[in-house]
Amino acid sequence: MKGYSIVFLLIYALNLQAQGQTDRSPFLNKTEFKVGYYGNLFSDNGLQLGAEYAFKEKKNSKEKKKGQKTITHQFLLHSSIGYSTNFWNKTDNGLYTYAGLIWRRTSPKRWQVHVALNPLGYYRSFLPETFEVRGENVSKVRFPGRNYYAPSIGFGIGRMRKEKRRSGWYLNLNYVLRTPYNAGTLDTFSVQYGHRFNFKKK
């Protein structure tokens, strides 16, 4: 056990030294968190929480008459979790989560466009009070609902704030394919609007 402890401390010390010799930012400096509205504005409305990690970034700078202009391209890993419901009749309640990849372009004036591809998606529907009949017995179903594989793709715009911990706002249109839904699939569209924030040292 003592030998394992010595090896662990040695590896830890080497890791700290390596971090000190590189210019790589800490994990939180590359991570942004987001919170916002999720729904279709009519029958389903809810809340969404998520995080984005920028694992690749490229900046292209060009000299213009008004000064240097920089365009930033990013690839980000991201995931989100949220809940939506029909507040009128409570018949369409769902918990969802997804993960995927975002490509984002930021203009010199901080305007952003992005595309998100989410091959990993899960949707859990919650049904109102439900009973089942088995022979002559009738019993109440606990946690009635269904599970779906729900991949999605999203397109959106936004704008990055300058020198702020609330780093920007976003507006997305998201397309989700739920399957299996009855004998086939169900196409759904949703709107996502919210703000991103971070813990970077300004």
Backbone as a printed PyTorch tensor [residue, N CA C, xyz], in Angstrom:
tensor([[[  0.8320,  -1.2100,   0.0000],
         [  0.0000,   0.0000,   0.0000],
         [  0.8590,   1.2490,   0.0000]],

        [[  1.9630,   1.1980,   0.7520],
         [  2.8730,   2.3400,   0.8190],
         [  3.4920,   2.6090,  -0.5440]],

        [[  3.7980,   1.5220,  -1.2580],
         [  4.3810,   1.6880,  -2.5920],
         [  3.4240,   2.3670,  -3.5520]],

        [[  2.1190,   1.9830,  -3.4930],
         [  1.1210,   2.6190,  -4.3490],
         [  0.9930,   4.1030,  -4.0290]],

        [[  1.0730,   4.4540,  -2.7520],
         [  0.9610,   5.8600,  -2.3520],
         [  2.1170,   6.6780,  -2.9120]],

        [[  3.3120,   6.1270,  -2.8840],
         [  4.4790,   6.8420,  -3.4060],
         [  4.3410,   7.0530,  -4.9090]],

        [[  3.8920,   6.0010,  -5.6200],
         [  3.7080,   6.1200,  -7.0680],
         [  2.6500,   7.1710,  -7.3860]],

        [[  1.5410,   7.1620,  -6.6230],
         [  0.4740,   8.1430,  -6.8380],
         [  0.9740,   9.5710,  -6.6330]],

        [[  1.7220,   9.8000,  -5.5630],
         [  2.2540,  11.1420,  -5.2860],
         [  3.2310,  11.5730,  -6.3690]],

        [[  4.0200,  10.6280,  -6.8820],
         [  4.9700,  10.9580,  -7.9400],
         [  4.2510,  11.3670,  -9.2160]],

        [[  3.2380,  10.5940,  -9.5860],
         [  2.4600,  10.9250, -10.7860],
         [  1.7610,  12.2650, -10.6260]],

        [[  1.2180,  12.5220,  -9.4420],
         [  0.5270,  13.7780,  -9.1700],
         [  1.4840,  14.9650,  -9.2960]],

        [[  2.6920,  14.8260,  -8.7630],
         [  3.6890,  15.9000,  -8.8470],
         [  4.1000,  16.1640, -10.2890]],

        [[  4.2780,  15.0930, -11.0590],
         [  4.6480,  15.2530, -12.4640],
         [  3.5170,  15.9240, -13.2460]],

        [[  2.2880,  15.5890, -12.9000],
         [  1.1460,  16.1990, -13.5750],
         [  1.0690,  17.6920, -13.2860]],

        [[  1.2940,  18.0830, -12.0330],
         [  1.2900,  19.5050, -11.6840],
         [  2.3920,  20.2530, -12.4090]],

        [[  3.5470,  19.6430, -12.5220],
         [  4.6670,  20.2880, -13.2080],
         [  4.3610,  20.4550, -14.6840]],

        [[  3.7420,  19.4250, -15.2810],
         [  3.4040,  19.5050, -16.7030],
         [  2.3830,  20.5980, -16.9640]],

        [[  1.4230,  20.7310, -16.0470],
         [  0.4250,  21.7830, -16.2120],
         [  1.0590,  23.1570, -16.0980]],

        [[  2.0350,  23.2900, -15.2430],
         [  2.7050,  24.5690, -15.0800],
         [  3.5420,  24.9600, -16.2790]],

        [[  3.9540,  23.9700, -17.0870],
         [  4.8200,  24.2450, -18.2320],
         [  4.0350,  24.4270, -19.5230]],

        [[  2.7320,  24.2870, -19.4800],
         [  1.9250,  24.4430, -20.6830],
         [  1.0240,  25.6530, -20.5430]],

        [[  0.4680,  26.0460, -21.6840],
         [ -0.4300,  27.2010, -21.7020],
         [ -1.9010,  26.7750, -21.7200]],

        [[ -2.1630,  25.5260, -21.4970],
         [ -3.5320,  25.0630, -21.5360],
         [ -4.3320,  25.6410, -20.3730]],

        [[ -5.5820,  26.0240, -20.6770],
         [ -6.4420,  26.6040, -19.6610],
         [ -7.0190,  25.5020, -18.7920]],

        [[ -7.3590,  25.8240, -17.5410],
         [ -8.0370,  24.8470, -16.6870],
         [ -9.3790,  24.4470, -17.2900]],

        [[ -9.9070,  23.3590, -16.7900],
         [-11.1600,  22.8290, -17.3210],
         [-12.2780,  23.8660, -17.2880]],

        [[-12.4130,  24.5890, -16.1730],
         [-13.4990,  25.5560, -16.0520],
         [-13.3490,  26.7200, -17.0190]],

        [[-12.1240,  27.0410, -17.4130],
         [-11.9210,  28.1250, -18.3700],
         [-12.4130,  27.7480, -19.7630]],

        [[-12.5870,  26.4570, -20.0070],
         [-13.0800,  26.0090, -21.3070],
         [-14.5230,  25.5390, -21.2450]],

        [[-15.1420,  25.6810, -20.0850],
         [-16.4950,  25.1780, -19.8870],
         [-17.4530,  26.3250, -19.6020]],

        [[-18.5960,  26.2950, -20.2730],
         [-19.6700,  27.2460, -20.0000],
         [-20.9360,  26.4740, -19.6420]],

        [[-21.7000,  27.0360, -18.7250],
         [-22.9490,  26.4360, -18.3090],
         [-24.0920,  27.2700, -18.8700]],

        [[-25.2200,  26.6310, -19.0820],
         [-26.3380,  27.3540, -19.6840],
         [-27.6520,  26.9750, -19.0100]],

        [[-28.5440,  27.9300, -18.9840],
         [-29.8730,  27.7250, -18.4140],
         [-30.8610,  28.5170, -19.2540]],

        [[-32.0250,  27.9220, -19.5070],
         [-32.9770,  28.6440, -20.3330],
         [-34.3050,  27.9400, -20.5000]],

        [[-35.1130,  28.5250, -21.3550],
         [-36.4470,  28.0190, -21.6680],
         [-36.3470,  26.9170, -22.7060]],

        [[-37.2350,  25.9280, -22.5840],
         [-37.3310,  24.8670, -23.5780],
         [-38.7990,  24.5550, -23.8060]],

        [[-39.2530,  24.5300, -25.0610],
         [-40.6370,  24.1860, -25.3510],
         [-41.0200,  24.6020, -26.7530]],

        [[-42.3120,  24.5660, -27.0330],
         [-42.7960,  24.9650, -28.3590],
         [-43.7340,  26.1640, -28.2930]],

        [[-43.7680,  26.8260, -27.1250],
         [-44.5270,  28.0630, -26.9090],
         [-46.0340,  27.8560, -26.8580]],

        [[-46.5390,  26.6730, -27.2030],
         [-47.9820,  26.4420, -27.2290],
         [-48.4000,  25.3930, -26.1930]],

        [[-48.0490,  24.1450, -26.4420],
         [-48.5320,  23.0720, -25.5660],
         [-47.5000,  22.6010, -24.5560]],

        [[-46.2200,  22.8010, -24.8270],
         [-45.1780,  22.3310, -23.9250],
         [-44.2290,  23.4680, -23.5750]],

        [[-43.9710,  23.6060, -22.2820],
         [-43.0550,  24.6280, -21.8100],
         [-42.2480,  24.0600, -20.6500]],

        [[-40.9650,  24.4110, -20.6060],
         [-40.1480,  23.8540, -19.5460],
         [-38.8290,  24.5710, -19.3770]],

        [[-37.9340,  23.9360, -18.6310],
         [-36.6500,  24.5030, -18.2710],
         [-35.5420,  23.5530, -18.6880]],

        [[-34.4250,  24.1180, -19.1280],
         [-33.2880,  23.3310, -19.5940],
         [-32.0070,  23.8010, -18.9170]],

        [[-31.1630,  22.8390, -18.5120],
         [-29.8430,  23.1100, -17.9540],
         [-28.8150,  22.3410, -18.7610]],

        [[-27.6250,  22.9230, -18.9290],
         [-26.6190,  22.2210, -19.7090],
         [-25.2300,  22.7870, -19.5180]],

        [[-24.2790,  22.1960, -20.2180],
         [-22.8820,  22.6200, -20.1540],
         [-22.2260,  22.3840, -21.5130]],

        [[-21.2230,  23.2210, -21.8210],
         [-20.4740,  23.1140, -23.0720],
         [-18.9820,  23.1660, -22.7710]],

        [[-18.2350,  22.2860, -23.4040],
         [-16.7860,  22.2410, -23.2200],
         [-16.1040,  22.4350, -24.5630]],

        [[-15.3170,  23.4960, -24.7020],
         [-14.6250,  23.8080, -25.9540],
         [-13.3150,  23.0210, -26.0300]],

        [[-13.3030,  21.9940, -26.8720],
         [-12.0910,  21.1850, -26.9790],
         [-11.2260,  21.5760, -28.1710]],

        [[-11.7680,  22.3940, -29.0730],
         [-10.9670,  22.8520, -30.2020],
         [-11.4050,  24.2430, -30.6140]],

        [[-10.4430,  25.1340, -30.8120],
         [-10.7490,  26.5160, -31.1780],
         [ -9.7050,  27.0410, -32.1470]],

        [[-10.1660,  27.7530, -33.1570],
         [ -9.2700,  28.3420, -34.1490],
         [ -9.6990,  29.7710, -34.4340]],

        [[ -8.7440,  30.6950, -34.4000],
         [ -9.0300,  32.1020, -34.6550],
         [ -8.3130,  32.5560, -35.9270]],

        [[ -9.0740,  33.1860, -36.8040],
         [ -8.5330,  33.7320, -38.0420],
         [ -8.5980,  35.2500, -37.9780]],

        [[ -7.4480,  35.8900, -38.0790],
         [ -7.3810,  37.3570, -37.9920],
         [ -7.0170,  37.9450, -39.3470]],

        [[ -7.6890,  39.0490, -39.6750],
         [ -7.4290,  39.7540, -40.9240],
         [ -7.3510,  41.2490, -40.6480]],

        [[ -6.4470,  41.9000, -41.3490],
         [ -6.3070,  43.3430, -41.2180],
         [ -7.2960,  44.0450, -42.1450]],

        [[ -8.1280,  44.8920, -41.5650],
         [ -9.0970,  45.6750, -42.3220],
         [ -8.7970,  47.1600, -42.1440]],

        [[ -9.5360,  47.9820, -42.8900],
         [ -9.3200,  49.4200, -42.8020],
         [ -9.6150,  49.9490, -41.4060]],

        [[-10.5920,  49.3160, -40.7430],
         [-10.9680,  49.7630, -39.4060],
         [-10.2240,  49.0100, -38.3020]],

        [[ -9.2400,  48.2330, -38.6770],
         [ -8.4660,  47.5040, -37.6770],
         [ -8.5180,  46.0000, -37.9120]],

        [[ -7.9740,  45.2760, -36.9980],
         [ -7.9030,  43.8300, -37.1190],
         [ -9.2420,  43.1830, -36.7690]],

        [[ -9.6730,  42.2600, -37.6140],
         [-10.9180,  41.5340, -37.4030],
         [-10.5950,  40.0620, -37.1400]],

        [[-11.2100,  39.4960, -36.1120],
         [-10.9550,  38.1130, -35.7470],
         [-12.2430,  37.3090, -35.7650]],

        [[-12.2140,  36.2030, -36.4920],
         [-13.3290,  35.2700, -36.5520],
         [-12.9140,  33.9970, -35.8310]],

        [[-13.7550,  33.5260, -34.9230],
         [-13.4330,  32.3440, -34.1170],
         [-14.3250,  31.1800, -34.5050]],

        [[-13.6890,  30.0270, -34.7170],
         [-14.4180,  28.7830, -34.9740],
         [-14.1550,  27.8400, -33.7980]],

        [[-15.2110,  27.2230, -33.2930],
         [-15.0750,  26.3250, -32.1430],
         [-15.8110,  25.0070, -32.3900]],

        [[-15.2550,  23.9580, -31.8110],
         [-15.9540,  22.6870, -31.6760],
         [-16.1200,  22.4390, -30.1790]],

        [[-17.3500,  22.1200, -29.7750],
         [-17.6490,  21.9560, -28.3540],
         [-18.3900,  20.6480, -28.1060]],

        [[-18.0410,  19.9880, -27.0250],
         [-18.8290,  18.8730, -26.5240],
         [-19.8680,  19.4460, -25.5720]],

        [[-21.0960,  18.9620, -25.6560],
         [-22.1150,  19.5380, -24.7850],
         [-23.1370,  18.4870, -24.3880]],

        [[-23.8430,  18.7870, -23.3160],
         [-24.9440,  17.9370, -22.8540],
         [-25.9650,  18.8100, -22.1470]],

        [[-27.2110,  18.3440, -22.1430],
         [-28.2870,  19.1010, -21.5020],
         [-29.2940,  18.1490, -20.8780]],

        [[-30.0010,  18.6700, -19.9010],
         [-31.1060,  17.9490, -19.2820],
         [-32.2260,  18.9510, -19.0540]],

        [[-33.4560,  18.4980, -19.2300],
         [-34.5640,  19.4240, -19.0700],
         [-35.8810,  18.7190, -18.8180]],

        [[-36.8770,  19.5200, -18.5200],
         [-38.2130,  19.0020, -18.2380],
         [-39.2220,  19.9610, -18.8500]],

        [[-40.2390,  19.3890, -19.4940],
         [-41.3010,  20.2110, -20.0720],
         [-42.6550,  19.5960, -19.7540]],

        [[-43.6840,  20.4260, -19.7690],
         [-45.0220,  19.9650, -19.4330],
         [-46.0700,  20.8200, -20.1280]],

        [[-47.2400,  20.2670, -20.2560],
         [-48.4000,  21.0160, -20.7170],
         [-49.1250,  21.5230, -19.4740]],

        [[-48.9980,  22.8110, -19.1980],
         [-49.5450,  23.3580, -17.9550],
         [-51.0730,  23.3620, -17.9190]],

        [[-51.6950,  23.2340, -19.0890],
         [-53.1480,  23.3190, -19.1260],
         [-53.7990,  22.0220, -18.6580]],

        [[-53.3500,  20.8910, -19.1870],
         [-54.0210,  19.6410, -18.8370],
         [-53.0850,  18.5790, -18.2630]],

        [[-51.7920,  18.8780, -18.1620],
         [-50.8080,  17.9710, -17.5520],
         [-50.7430,  16.6080, -18.2450]],

        [[-51.0440,  16.5600, -19.5410],
         [-51.0580,  15.2730, -20.2430],
         [-49.7640,  14.9970, -21.0020]],

        [[-48.8870,  15.9650, -21.1060],
         [-47.6570,  15.7570, -21.8670],
         [-46.4690,  16.2190, -21.0220]],

        [[-46.0470,  15.3800, -20.1170],
         [-44.9170,  15.6900, -19.2570],
         [-43.7330,  14.8370, -19.6810]],

        [[-42.5640,  15.4540, -19.7660],
         [-41.4140,  14.6920, -20.2230],
         [-40.0970,  15.1880, -19.6610]],

        [[-39.2170,  14.2340, -19.3830],
         [-37.8560,  14.5110, -18.9640],
         [-36.9280,  14.0510, -20.0840]],

        [[-35.9880,  14.8800, -20.4710],
         [-35.1140,  14.5240, -21.5880],
         [-33.6700,  14.8730, -21.2510]],

        [[-32.7860,  14.1990, -21.9330],
         [-31.3650,  14.5170, -21.8500],
         [-30.7120,  14.1420, -23.1710]],

        [[-29.6840,  14.8850, -23.5430],
         [-28.9700,  14.5660, -24.7770],
         [-27.5350,  15.0650, -24.6860]],

        [[-26.7130,  14.5360, -25.5670],
         [-25.3060,  14.9250, -25.6200],
         [-24.8360,  14.8550, -27.0630]],

        [[-23.8800,  15.7210, -27.3990],
         [-23.4000,  15.7310, -28.7630],
         [-22.3000,  16.7460, -29.0020]],

        [[-22.2640,  17.2370, -30.2320],
         [-21.1930,  18.1150, -30.7070],
         [-21.7780,  19.4010, -31.2730]],

        [[-21.1380,  20.5270, -30.9600],
         [-21.5450,  21.8330, -31.4840],
         [-20.4070,  22.4270, -32.3150]],

        [[-20.7740,  22.9600, -33.4830],
         [-19.8430,  23.8120, -34.2420],
         [-20.3570,  25.2320, -34.1180]],

        [[-19.4660,  26.1670, -33.7620],
         [-19.8860,  27.5530, -33.5430],
         [-18.9200,  28.5200, -34.2120]],

        [[-19.4820,  29.5510, -34.8170],
         [-18.6980,  30.6190, -35.4390],
         [-19.0430,  31.9330, -34.7600]],

        [[-18.0240,  32.6650, -34.3450],
         [-18.2070,  33.9540, -33.6850],
         [-17.5880,  35.0430, -34.5410]],

        [[-18.3700,  36.0480, -34.8970],
         [-17.9030,  37.1350, -35.7590],
         [-17.1320,  38.1740, -34.9460]],

        [[-16.4660,  39.1010, -35.6170],
         [-15.7470,  40.1620, -34.8870],
         [-16.6450,  41.0020, -33.9800]],

        [[-17.9330,  41.0700, -34.2950],
         [-18.8710,  41.8220, -33.4580],
         [-19.5790,  40.9260, -32.4470]],

        [[-19.0440,  39.7180, -32.2510],
         [-19.4830,  38.7800, -31.2280],
         [-20.7980,  38.0720, -31.5450]],

        [[-21.3020,  38.2370, -32.7730],
         [-22.4870,  37.4850, -33.1710],
         [-22.0790,  36.0440, -33.4520]],

        [[-22.9690,  35.1110, -33.1030],
         [-22.6360,  33.7000, -33.2300],
         [-23.7130,  32.9350, -33.9970]],

        [[-23.2530,  31.9650, -34.7700],
         [-24.1480,  30.9710, -35.3740],
         [-23.6040,  29.6030, -34.9930]],

        [[-24.4930,  28.6350, -34.8160],
         [-24.0240,  27.3300, -34.4160],
         [-24.9580,  26.2290, -34.8980]],

        [[-24.3680,  25.0580, -35.0380],
         [-25.0970,  23.8440, -35.4180],
         [-24.7530,  22.7760, -34.3940]],

        [[-25.7750,  22.0750, -33.8790],
         [-25.5740,  21.0380, -32.8680],
         [-26.0980,  19.7070, -33.3850]],

        [[-25.2870,  18.6770, -33.2660],
         [-25.6730,  17.3190, -33.6320],
         [-25.6200,  16.4600, -32.3780]],

        [[-26.7680,  15.8680, -32.0160],
         [-26.8780,  15.1290, -30.7610],
         [-27.3240,  13.6870, -31.0130]],

        [[-26.3850,  12.7910, -31.2930],
         [-26.7660,  11.3950, -31.5410],
         [-27.2070,  10.6560, -30.2900]],

        [[-26.8020,  11.1540, -29.1140],
         [-27.1860,  10.5250, -27.8540],
         [-28.3410,  11.3040, -27.2470]],

        [[-29.5210,  10.7270, -27.2960],
         [-30.6900,  11.4080, -26.7570],
         [-31.6580,  10.4380, -26.1120]],

        [[-32.2460,  10.8580, -25.0060],
         [-33.1940,  10.0150, -24.2730],
         [-34.3560,  10.8750, -23.8170]],

        [[-35.5670,  10.3590, -23.9960],
         [-36.7700,  11.0720, -23.5760],
         [-37.6510,  10.1160, -22.7730]],

        [[-38.0910,  10.5820, -21.6160],
         [-38.9760,   9.8050, -20.7570],
         [-40.2790,  10.5740, -20.5840]],

        [[-41.3690,   9.9880, -21.0560],
         [-42.6720,  10.6180, -20.8860],
         [-43.3120,  10.1370, -19.5940]],

        [[-44.1000,  11.0180, -18.9790],
         [-44.8210,  10.6950, -17.7540],
         [-46.3060,  10.8650, -18.0200]],

        [[-47.0520,   9.7990, -17.8530],
         [-48.4780,   9.8200, -18.1210],
         [-49.2550,  10.1480, -16.8510]],

        [[-50.5020,  10.6510, -16.9970],
         [-51.3290,  10.8990, -15.8070],
         [-51.7180,   9.5710, -15.1600]],

        [[-52.5460,   9.6390, -14.1460],
         [-52.9190,   8.4410, -13.3910],
         [-53.3990,   7.3320, -14.3130]],

        [[-52.7690,   6.1610, -14.1960],
         [-53.0300,   5.0440, -15.1080],
         [-53.2690,   3.7660, -14.3110]],

        [[-54.1940,   2.9420, -14.8180],
         [-54.4920,   1.6600, -14.1890],
         [-54.3220,   0.5470, -15.2050]],

        [[-53.9890,  -0.6310, -14.7260],
         [-53.8780,  -1.7930, -15.5950],
         [-54.7610,  -2.9190, -15.0720]],

        [[-55.2350,  -3.7270, -16.0260],
         [-56.1250,  -4.8340, -15.6920],
         [-55.4110,  -6.1400, -16.0140]],

        [[-55.2980,  -6.9920, -15.0220],
         [-54.7310,  -8.3250, -15.1980],
         [-55.7300,  -9.3440, -14.6620]],

        [[-56.3970, -10.0020, -15.6040],
         [-57.4550, -10.9250, -15.2050],
         [-58.6020, -10.1630, -14.5790]],

        [[-58.8700, -10.4590, -13.3220],
         [-59.9390,  -9.7550, -12.6130],
         [-59.3970,  -8.6860, -11.6670]],

        [[-58.0910,  -8.4780, -11.7160],
         [-57.4650,  -7.5150, -10.8060],
         [-57.1650,  -6.2000, -11.5280]],

        [[-57.5020,  -5.1170, -10.8700],
         [-57.2000,  -3.7730, -11.3810],
         [-56.2300,  -3.1070, -10.4080]],

        [[-55.1230,  -2.6350, -10.9350],
         [-54.1150,  -2.0160, -10.0720],
         [-53.5990,  -0.7260, -10.6970]],

        [[-53.1330,   0.1340,  -9.8350],
         [-52.5920,   1.4160, -10.2830],
         [-51.1510,   1.2410, -10.7280]],

        [[-50.8080,   1.8270, -11.8650],
         [-49.4500,   1.7400, -12.4120],
         [-48.5730,   2.7870, -11.7390]],

        [[-47.4250,   2.3500, -11.2400],
         [-46.4830,   3.2890, -10.6250],
         [-45.6010,   3.9040, -11.7090]],

        [[-45.4690,   5.2140, -11.6790],
         [-44.6540,   5.9590, -12.6310],
         [-44.9730,   5.5760, -14.0820]],

        [[-46.2160,   5.7430, -14.5010],
         [-46.5700,   5.3720, -15.8770],
         [-45.8730,   6.2830, -16.8860]],

        [[-45.4990,   5.7110, -18.0100],
         [-44.8380,   6.4730, -19.0510],
         [-44.0840,   5.5630, -19.9940]],

        [[-43.3290,   6.1730, -20.9100],
         [-42.5670,   5.4090, -21.8900],
         [-41.1870,   6.0120, -22.0650]],

        [[-40.2640,   5.1600, -22.5100],
         [-38.8990,   5.5850, -22.7930],
         [-38.6750,   5.6250, -24.3010]],

        [[-37.9390,   6.6510, -24.7500],
         [-37.6720,   6.7980, -26.1810],
         [-36.1960,   7.1100, -26.4180]],

        [[-35.6870,   6.5670, -27.5010],
         [-34.4130,   7.0410, -28.0350],
         [-34.7260,   8.3020, -28.8270]],

        [[-34.0340,   9.3900, -28.5400],
         [-34.4180,  10.6850, -29.1040],
         [-33.2130,  11.4890, -29.5820]],

        [[-32.6180,  11.1230, -30.7210],
         [-31.5410,  11.9450, -31.2830],
         [-32.1050,  13.2610, -31.7990]],

        [[-31.2490,  14.2800, -31.8990],
         [-31.7340,  15.5970, -32.3250],
         [-30.6540,  16.3660, -33.0610]],

        [[-31.1050,  17.4010, -33.7430],
         [-30.2030,  18.3300, -34.4160],
         [-30.7400,  19.7360, -34.1830]],

        [[-29.8480,  20.6950, -33.9890],
         [-30.2770,  22.0530, -33.6910],
         [-29.5140,  23.0980, -34.4830]],

        [[-30.1810,  24.1980, -34.7670],
         [-29.5840,  25.3490, -35.4480],
         [-29.9050,  26.5880, -34.6260]],

        [[-28.9460,  27.4970, -34.5000],
         [-29.2320,  28.6580, -33.6870],
         [-28.3150,  29.8370, -33.9170]],

        [[-28.6620,  30.9120, -33.2290],
         [-27.8890,  32.1420, -33.2460],
         [-27.6750,  32.5800, -31.8030]],

        [[-26.8390,  33.5660, -31.6230],
         [-26.6100,  34.1060, -30.2960],
         [-25.6160,  35.2480, -30.3570]],

        [[-25.2820,  35.7520, -29.1940],
         [-24.2680,  36.8050, -29.1460],
         [-23.4830,  36.6960, -27.8490]],

        [[-22.1890,  36.7970, -27.9800],
         [-21.3080,  36.7080, -26.8280],
         [-21.1690,  38.0730, -26.1900]],

        [[-21.2920,  38.1310, -24.8800],
         [-21.0950,  39.3780, -24.1570],
         [-19.6100,  39.6030, -23.9320]],

        [[-19.2390,  40.8420, -23.8130],
         [-17.8270,  41.1820, -23.6850],
         [-17.4630,  41.4010, -22.2220]],

        [[-16.4590,  40.6590, -21.7580],
         [-15.9430,  40.8040, -20.3980],
         [-17.0300,  40.6410, -19.3420]],

        [[-17.8510,  39.6100, -19.5190],
         [-18.9160,  39.3460, -18.5630],
         [-18.9200,  37.8660, -18.2000]],

        [[-19.2540,  37.5680, -16.9530],
         [-19.3890,  36.1700, -16.5620],
         [-20.6220,  35.5390, -17.2040]],

        [[-21.6690,  36.3210, -17.4130],
         [-22.7840,  35.8200, -18.2120],
         [-22.3610,  35.9960, -19.6570]],

        [[-21.8440,  34.9260, -20.2430],
         [-21.0510,  35.0770, -21.4600],
         [-21.8570,  35.3020, -22.7220]],

        [[-23.1510,  35.0650, -22.7030],
         [-23.9060,  35.3190, -23.9220],
         [-25.2850,  34.6930, -23.8870]],

        [[-26.1070,  35.0460, -24.8910],
         [-27.4330,  34.4690, -25.0120],
         [-27.4830,  33.6130, -26.2670]],

        [[-28.4750,  32.7210, -26.3400],
         [-28.6290,  31.8570, -27.5050],
         [-30.1090,  31.6320, -27.7890]],

        [[-30.4070,  31.3720, -29.0540],
         [-31.7600,  31.0640, -29.5010],
         [-31.6530,  29.9320, -30.5180]],

        [[-32.2100,  28.7780, -30.1820],
         [-32.0660,  27.5950, -31.0210],
         [-33.4220,  27.0640, -31.4760]],

        [[-33.4160,  26.4580, -32.6540],
         [-34.5380,  25.6610, -33.1250],
         [-34.0550,  24.2180, -33.1530]],

        [[-34.7480,  23.3530, -32.4250],
         [-34.2850,  21.9810, -32.2360],
         [-35.2940,  21.0010, -32.8280]],

        [[-34.7750,  20.0250, -33.5890],
         [-35.6070,  18.9730, -34.1680],
         [-35.2560,  17.6480, -33.5020]],

        [[-36.2700,  16.9620, -32.9590],
         [-36.0620,  15.7090, -32.2270],
         [-36.8670,  14.6040, -32.8940]],

        [[-36.2620,  13.4280, -32.9930],
         [-36.9380,  12.2560, -33.5290],
         [-37.0930,  11.2340, -32.4050]],

        [[-38.3340,  11.0130, -31.9410],
         [-38.5800,  10.0390, -30.8870],
         [-38.9270,   8.6790, -31.5010]],

        [[-38.2710,   7.6540, -31.0270],
         [-38.5280,   6.3130, -31.5340],
         [-38.2280,   5.2850, -30.4420]],

        [[-38.9640,   4.1610, -30.3970],
         [-40.1670,   3.8760, -31.2050],
         [-41.3920,   4.5690, -30.6250]],

        [[-42.1950,   5.1760, -31.4820],
         [-43.4120,   5.8420, -31.0460],
         [-44.5770,   5.1180, -31.7010]],

        [[-45.3500,   4.3900, -30.9080],
         [-46.3830,   3.4960, -31.4330],
         [-45.7430,   2.5590, -32.4510]],

        [[-46.1310,   2.6550, -33.7050],
         [-45.5610,   1.7640, -34.7220],
         [-44.4750,   2.4490, -35.5380]],

        [[-44.1450,   3.6900, -35.1850],
         [-43.1660,   4.4000, -35.9950],
         [-42.3540,   5.3850, -35.1890]],

        [[-42.3140,   6.6350, -35.6540],
         [-41.5470,   7.6820, -35.0000],
         [-42.4070,   8.9280, -34.8420]],

        [[-41.9480,   9.8290, -33.9890],
         [-42.6320,  11.0970, -33.7860],
         [-41.6410,  12.2330, -33.9620]],

        [[-41.9370,  13.1390, -34.8990],
         [-41.1050,  14.3170, -35.1210],
         [-41.5990,  15.4520, -34.2490]],

        [[-40.6830,  16.0880, -33.5230],
         [-41.0600,  17.2240, -32.6940],
         [-40.0740,  18.3680, -32.8930]],

        [[-40.5710,  19.5860, -32.7960],
         [-39.7490,  20.7820, -32.8860],
         [-39.8810,  21.5650, -31.5780]],

        [[-38.7970,  22.1800, -31.1830],
         [-38.8240,  22.9690, -29.9540],
         [-37.9440,  24.1940, -30.1110]],

        [[-38.2160,  25.1760, -29.2710],
         [-37.4300,  26.4100, -29.2160],
         [-36.6470,  26.4160, -27.9160]],

        [[-35.3960,  26.8130, -27.9920],
         [-34.5520,  26.9330, -26.8120],
         [-34.0050,  28.3530, -26.7520]],

        [[-34.2310,  29.0030, -25.6200],
         [-33.7050,  30.3530, -25.4310],
         [-33.1390,  30.4610, -24.0200]],

        [[-31.9240,  30.9750, -23.9180],
         [-31.3370,  31.1000, -22.5940],
         [-30.0320,  31.8470, -22.6060]],

        [[-29.3090,  31.7380, -21.4990],
         [-28.0390,  32.4360, -21.3310],
         [-26.9480,  31.4490, -20.9050]],

        [[-25.7410,  31.7200, -21.3560],
         [-24.5780,  30.9490, -20.9270],
         [-23.7970,  31.7760, -19.9210]],

        [[-23.1590,  31.1070, -18.9680],
         [-22.3150,  31.7910, -17.9990],
         [-21.1290,  30.9030, -17.6890]],

        [[-20.1010,  31.4890, -17.0810],
         [-18.8710,  30.7370, -16.8170],
         [-18.2320,  31.2300, -15.5310]],

        [[-17.0990,  30.5990, -15.1930],
         [-16.3630,  30.9460, -13.9910],
         [-14.9460,  31.3870, -14.3470]],

        [[-14.7850,  31.9400, -15.5290],
         [-13.4710,  32.4070, -15.9340],
         [-13.0430,  33.6130, -15.1080]],

        [[-11.7510,  33.7360, -14.9150],
         [-11.2160,  34.8990, -14.2210],
         [-11.0440,  36.0360, -15.2120]],

        [[-11.7900,  37.0960, -15.0300],
         [-11.7540,  38.2290, -15.9570],
         [-10.7120,  39.2460, -15.5140]]])
